[in-house]
Amino acid sequence: MPAKKGALPFGKRVMRLRREKNMTLKTLANETGLSELYLSQVEKGEVIPPVAVILQLSRALEIDSSILLREEKAKAGKDSESDYRKRTEDYSYQTLTPEAAHKRLKAFKVFIDPKSDHKGVSYQHLGEEFIYVLKGKINVMVGENKNTLSPGECIHFNSSIIHKLRNISEEKAELLVVLYTP
C-alpha cells in the first residue's frame, strides 16, 4: 500500500480500500455482518474498531489484517508501549505478532479498564479464540454462557459464537488473546 494511504486515519483507509474494490457500504455490511451505521461510524472515525472487527474488515476487503494493524503501529510510533496500543472506549490492545503477515494466528495483549466492558458491537468472527488472564478478573460471555476467569485461568472457544468481555475487578485487566482465523 502506498505511503500516502498509510498517512490516512484508520477509518479513511478502510473507506478508500472499500471504494478501490468498488464495494458499497451495504456490501461491506453483508460481508462482515456489521451494520451499515456502525461501518459508517468506523469510516468517519467516530468509532475505533476492536481487533475482531479489524479481522472481519480485512477478510471482507481481501487484505491481510496485519497490514491495517501494522499501519496503526507505524503511525503511532515505536518508542513506548502506549505508542502501539490502540484505544477503543474502555479497552486497548497491543499487537504481539505485528510481522505475522499472511498467518492465521494473531496474538494480542488486551487491557480492559476496571469495572468496564467492551462497548458497541458484539464480537463474532470466524475461527477460534484463546484468552489467558494475566491480571484482573473477567467475565467472558460466549453466547448465553458466562465464564468467570481469574489470573492464570483461560478459555478456548469457537469465536463465530457471539462473545463479550467484561472486567469485573477493581484493577485494570490484562489478557493474552490469541485468535485463529481460517
DAPE-V44215 format. One record per residue. NEAR is the number of other C-alpha atoms within 10 Angstrom. Layout:
BEGIN
NEAR  NEAR
END
This chain:
BEGIN
8  6  8  8  15  18  14  14  15  22  20  17  17  22  19  15  18  20  13  10  11  10  15  13  18  14  14  19  19  13  14  21  14  19  15  17  12  16  24  16  15  19  22  16  14  12  16  18  24  20  22  16  21  18  24  21  25  19  17  17  20  12  15  18  23  21  18  20  22  19  20  20  19  14  16  15  13  11  8  9  9  15  15  21  20  20  15  17  16  17  23  21  22  22  21  14  16  18  13  16  15  11  14  13  16  22  19  20  19  21  22  27  21  19  17  19  19  19  14  12  15  14  19  21  22  17  16  17  20  17  21  19  21  18  19  22  24  25  18  19  16  19  13  9  9  13  13  16  20  16  15  10  12  17  14  13  13  16  21  16  18  15  20  18  20  22  26  20  18  12  14  19  25  23  24  19  21  19  22  17  18  11
END
